[in-house]
Amino acid sequence: KKATVHYQLAVNFFKDSGLIVADCPVLQLCTCGKTIGHAKRMFAEALELWMESVLEMGTLEAALLELGWQKQRSAGFIAPQQANYPPRKVNLLAQSYFPVELPIAA
């Protein structure tokens, strides 16, 4: 089994068009739900599907590099300080952290 690094990904929750949007800027991954709890469950599912997909295709490293992550041999990947897409002014309702395990960069 490959060595991994544990990350806590920040996910912002805000209201848009009557739905609660769950947005993770460092992965440019978002989804929505009818409530914050529903949006959290939907985001957890989206994150799991994203991870399964990039690991199965062998494109995790390329995807993270494209998103602005930096490869660090001893620490795995370092998330970007800011998202690579323009920030939106939103009325933030909540912020949660989702755990994810990423392999240490070779």
C-alpha positions, 0 to 999 in steps of 0.5 A: 500500500502506498504512503498517504497524507491526510488532508482536511479540505475546506468546503464553503456553504452558501445559498444560491437560487434557493439551494445550499451550495457546497463549494471546495475551491482547492478542488474546484468541486461543488454540488448542492442540496436542499439543506446544509446537511443534504449539501454536506452529504452530496459533497461527500458523495461527489468527493468520493466519486471524484477520488475514485475516478482520478485514482482509477484513471491514474490521473490524480497527480495531473488533476491536482497539478492542473488545480494549482497544487504543488508536488512535495516529495516528503509531504505529498501535495500542497494545496494552493492558497487560493482557488484558481477561479475568480472568487464570488462574493457570497453570503457564507452560511457555514464552512466544514472540513472534509477528510481525504487521503492522498498518496505521497508524490513520487 
